[in-house]
Amino acid sequence: MRKKTCRLKNIRVASVSIVGLALMGFFQPLLSEDLKFTTPEEAGYDSAKLASLSDGFRDLYADGLIPNYVLAIAKDGDIFYSAIEGNSRIGSGNGVDLNTRYPLASMTKPLVSTAIMRLIEEERLRLDSKLSEFFPQFANMFVAPGGSLELLEEASREITILDLMTHTSGLTYSSYVTGVGDVAELYDEFNIIDRCMSRDENMDLLSQIPLIAQPGTEWNYSVGVDVLGAIIEVVTEKTMGEYVKEIILDPLGMSEAGFTIPQKELNENWAMIYGLPSPDNPAIGEIVGSDIQWKIAEVDGNPAAARQSMAACPFGIADDDSRYKFDSGGGGINGSAQDYLKFMSMIMGGGEFGGERILSQESVNFMLTEQVEVEYPAQFSNNIFGAGFGINLQIDNPGEVDFYRWGGAFNTGFWMDPSDNSVGVVLSSHWPGRYNRGNAIEQMLDDARLK
């Protein structure tokens, strides 16, 4: 495996530029504020070696296991590779593209962590600010070690902003995400977090459930970024979605991103979530005009679906839907491949993209560096976590960064490679996220890089 020069404590990024207009040997029409295109060779990659990047997704699609996919990779603000197949809804004829809105799930977390860093830069928040400063009901929490209610103890200290950003707050997730034990079952029972409940209702419920570890002592994937979103609302006196739109989405031209969706877009340009069939919601099977035997079923918003593994509030929800009350900072945003490439290009540009500065270089460095030393789950292998991003380390040299990444529960994911500032995103719309190929594709990209 090749070596990269970016070290954990000495992150090097470059400013971005926009040039070129070709993509994999053909031209594509540009929409307003779209990224431009360049060839793989101009970006420093071998076209022939990139040809097989999408093979795994193509096979899954042909087998009827995923409804669609979008794979897009950019460098210095220019897209140099994309592969696209399928429709936003099976049988609709509305083909997915680089501007299709996908439910991004946990890919929301880096956006909200970025918004928190902006408030810290503006001295409206501190990393050591206590959660109880914004929601007093969290002042005196109990801890159920490992999630077991058999032995409760008082929290040794209060939860801080840094705890929430680094998933060391002691909060957890429902069992259908990563939570385990009695506490996760309580999350299931009370549907933590519910976007069809108000911010204060969500926080009140969450504050009554014990933590699963003492704050600052363990890494546990959690709803902590949802709590950060609620804090943003208290500090800014805006909804979290409004604030993120103001400081990130609009400046970067992320025009398809949002927590709710215009009705027309929801009908035509939102990637419906599909998943495992059940007796009450059988697989789609054959449809007119397609030779694919679909082995998946609609799940989000389908009353026939078994919803035990999905939140009660639909993920695809219209702007004017009166049920919607809370922007989920942990997993609620929808967005396109174009959108997320712009966001990642900003991060790799040291906080700036397209002439718009979102964060300082120092804040970006902070987010991309491990801030707490804790043990990580076994599936992390030799990888670690920063303050909003996962950090994949070199296998043969774990003191150096390989790439930054994260993903979402609906088969979405991204990576950012500091060796040349390339960024990539893979989007599909399948629950659960069974076909995450981001890490494998990133390695294939490394092998295709021109020496």
N, C-alpha and C positions, 0 to 999 in steps of 0.2 A: 504493500500500500504506500502511496506517495505521501510525502511530508508537506505540511502547510506551514506558512510562516507566522500565522496569527496566534499569538500566545494569549492565555487567559487574562493576564494582567496587562497586556500591551496590545490592545485591539487596534488594528490598522484598517481604516476604511477610506474610500476615495469619493470625491464628488462625482455626480452623475452628469452625463450629457446625452442628447437625443440626436441620433443620426440614422440614415438608412430607411428603406421602404420595401424590402423584400423578405419573404419568409419561406424557407424550404423550397425555393425555386418557383414560387407562384406569388401573385399579388392578391391582397385582400383590401376591400374598401375600408377606409377609416371613418369612424364616427367622431363626433365632437369630443375632444379631450382624450381620445384613445391614445395608447402608446403607439409608437412607430415600430417598424419592422426592419430587421437586418438579416443577413445570411449567417448561418452557423460559422462559416470560415471568418467572416468579418468580426464575429464575436470571439473567435479563437477556438472553434470546435470543428470536428470532422463530421461532415454531413452523413457520410456512409455509416459511421459508427452510431449516429443518433437514430438511424432508421428503425432500430428495434426497440426504442424506448417505450413505445405504447403497446407492444405485443401482448403483455399481460392483461391490460385493460381490454384490448380488442378481443382476446379469447373469452374473458368474462362476459363481455357484451354478447358475443356470438352464442354463448351458452345460456343466455337469458338470466344471468345471475346479477347483473347490474343494469339499470335502465338507460344509462348514458355515461359519458365521461368527458372531461375537459382537462387537458394537460398543457401547461404553458410555461415557458422558461424565458427569462429576460436577463440582460446584462447592461448596466449603465443606462437603464431606461428604455432599451430596445428589445422587443421580443425577437428571439432567433429560432425558436422552435415552438410548434403547437400541434396537438393531435386532438381531434374532436369527433364524437360519434353519438348518435341517439337523439331523442326528443325530450323536451321538458316534461311531457306526459306521454306515456306509451300510447302510440296510435294517434296522437294529436296532429302530427305533421309539423309541429313547432320545433325545429331543430335547435339544439343547444349550440352556443357559441361563446366567444370570449366575454360577452356581455350578459349572459344568462345569470339571473339571480339564483344562487344556491343558498340553502340554509347552512351557515358556516359553523354552527355549534361552538365548540371551544376555541376555534380560531378567533372568536370575539375577545378572548382574554388578553392577547397582546395589545389590542386596540385600547382596551380599558386601562391596562397597565400604563400605556403611553399617556393617556389622559391624566392618570394619577401623577406621573412624573412631571407633567406640565404644571399641575397645581403645586407640586413641591418646588419647582423652579420659581414660581411666582410667590413663594412663601405663604401660600394659603393652606398648606398642609406640611407636616413633618413626617419623616419616616418613623419616628418614635411617637407620633400622635396615637393616643389610645382610642380604640373603637368606642368606648363609653363616652368620649367627648361628643360623639354624634348620635349615638344610640345608648342612652344610660342603662337600658335593660341588660346590657352585656357586661356590666361592671363586676358582678359576682357570679362567675360561672362555675359549674361543677364539671368534673372530668370523670369519664367512664373509660379507664385505660383499655385500649384495644377494642373499644366499642361495646364492652360488656357492662351491663347495668348491675352486676352482682356486687361490685365494689366501687363505690363512688368516693371521690375526694374533691376537696376544694382546689380551684385553680391557684397555682403559685404566684401568678401575676396576670395582668390584663393583656388582651390581644392588641397588637399594634398594627399600623399600616404595613410595616415591613413583613410582619408575620403573614398578613393576608396576601401580599404580593408574592411571597415565596412558598406558599402552601405549607406553612409551619404554624398555623393558627390553632390547630386542634380541631377545626371543623372538618367535615368529611362530605361524602356524596351519598345519594341513595344507592341501594344495592344494584339497581340496573345500570349504574355507571361503574363505580369502583368501590363503593362502601361495603363494609362487612359488619356483622354483629348486630346487637340489639339497637345500637344507635342508628345504623343504616336502615333498619326496619322502621324506626320512628320517622326517618326522612321519607321513606316510602309512604307511610300511613298519612303523614301531613302534607305530602306532595311539596317538599322543599326543593327547589324554588318554583313558585307558580306565577307565571306572567299574567294570569287573569285574576290575581290578587294584588292589592296595593303594596307599595313599598313598605309601609309601616306594618301592615298585616304580615308580610313575609318576615320582616325583622323580628316582630314580636314572637312568632312561632319558632323561629330559629333560636332565639335567645333562651327558650325554655327547654331545649334539648341539650344534654351534656356534650362536652367536647370528647374526643377520643384520645387526646394526648395533651400534656401540659404545653401551653404556648411556647413556641421556639425550640421544641425538643425533637420533633419528628416531622418528616415530609409526608404529608397525606394529601393527595389530590382532593380538592374540595370546592365548595360554593363560595370560597373566600373572595373571589373576584366579583361575584354577584353582590357581596357586601361592599366591596370597593365602589361598585356602581351606585349603591345606595348612598354611600358617603359623598360621592361626587354631587349627587342631587342636593344634599344638605348644604354643602359648601357653596355651590354655584347658584342655588335656588332655581335650577333648571332641571328638566328631565335629563337623565344620563344620555339618552339618545340625542337630545338637542345640543348638549355640550360637546359630545364626540363629533357631531356633524359640524359644529362651528369651528373647532380647532383642528380636526383631522380630515374628515370626509370632504368638506367643501374646498379647503385649500389645496388638497391633492387631486381634486376632480374625481373622487370616488362616487360617481353619479348613480350607480346601481345599489349602493350600500344603504341599509337602513334596518331598523328593528321591526317596522311594519312595511307593507307593500301596497302601492296603489292597486285598486281592484283589477284594472286592465292588465297590469303587469303580473298580478297573481294568477290571472287566468291564462296568460299567454307566455310569460317569460320567467316563471318561477319553476324551479326543478322540484316537482312533487317528490316527496319521500316515499320510497318503496322499501319493503323488507320481507322478512320470512313469513310465509303463509301460515294460516292456522285453520282449524276446522270451520270457524265462523267467517273466515276471510281467505278463501282459497286462492291459489296462484292464478295469475291472469291466463296463462296457457297461450293458445294461438289467437292471433288477431288477423283481420283482413288486411292484406297487403304486406304481410311480413312472414318470413319463413322461420322466425325465431320462436322457440317454445319457451315462453316466459315462466320462470320458476319463482317469481316474486309477486307480491301483492301490495296494493296501496295501503299505507298505514296512517299517515298524518291527515287528520280531518275526515277520515272514513269511519262512519258510525258502525260499520260492520266489523271493523278491526278489533282485535283483542288489544286493549290499551294499557295492560298492566305494565308494559315496558316503556310507555311513552307518557310525557306530562299531559295532564288533562287539557291544558290550553294549547291549541294548534300552533305549530311552528310557522306555518304559512298563514299569516293573518293580515287582513286588509287595514288600511289606514283608519277607516271609519268604523271599525268593529268595536262596539261598546264594551265587549268583554275584556279588551286589552287594557292593562293598568300599570304594568311594570316592565321596564327595559332590563332584560337579563344580561348583566355584564359578564357572566360566565359562559353564555352560550346562545344569545338571542339574536345576533345580527345575521342578515342575509347580505350577500354580496357576490360580485362576479370575479372571474379570473383577472380581468383588467384591474379591478379595484385593488385586489390584494397584491398584485405585482407592484402597483404604485406605492402601497404602504410599505412593502418590504424594501423597495428601492430607496425609500426615505430612510429606513433604518440603516441600510448599507451605505447610504450617503451621509452618515453621521448626523442624522436628524433633519436633513434637507433634501428636497426633491423638486425639480421644476421651478426653482427660484423661490420656493416656499419653505421656510424653516419652521418645523414643528417642535423639535426638541434641540437642546444643546448636544454637542458631541459628548460632553461629560455624562449627561443623562443616558444617552444611548449606551455608552461604555458600561455604565452601572447596570442597565437592564441585561446586558449580554455577559455579565460576570457573576459567578457564584457569590452570593452574599452571606449565606449561612452554611456552616459545615455540619451536615446531618447525614444519617444513613438513608439511602434511597431504596425504593422497592427493588426486588430482585430483577424485575424485567427491565430496569434502567441499565443493567450491565455496568459498564464503566462510565456511564453518562451522568450528567448533573443538571442542575436547574439554576437559572439566574433569577431575575426579577421580572418575569413575564414571558420568558422564552426557555425552552429546553436547549441544552448544550450537549451535542454529541462530540465526544472526545476521540482523538486518534486511537485506533485499536492498539497499534504498536508503540504509541507514545502518548499515554493518557495525560501528560502535562500540556498538550497542545489541542486546540480546537479543531475539529473536523468541519462541522457545520452547526447552525442553529435551526431549530425546527419546532413545530407543534402540529396538532391535528384536531379534527372534530369528530364527534360520534357518528356523523352521517357520511362517513367515508371521504372526508376531506383532509387535506394536509398541505404543509408547505415546508420549504427549507431555504436557508440563506447561507451561501458559501463565502466566507471572508477571504479566501485565497484569491478570488477574482471578482468579488461582489455580485456573482450571479445569484438569481433568485428563481424559485420554481414553485408552482402550485398544482395540485391535483384535486379535482372536484368530481364527485359522483353524488348520488343521493340515495344511499342505502343504509337502513338501520337494521342491525348494528353495523359498526364500521369494521367489516371483516376483511376488506381487501386493500389494506394500506400498503402501497408500493413506493411511498416517498423515499425511504432510505435506500431501497434497491436502485431506484432511478437516479438518485444523487450519486451513487457509486458508479453507475454506468456513465453519467456525465463526466465524472473525473477521468474515466478511462478514455473518453472521447475528446478530452481537451488536447489541443495541439501543443506540442512540446516546444 
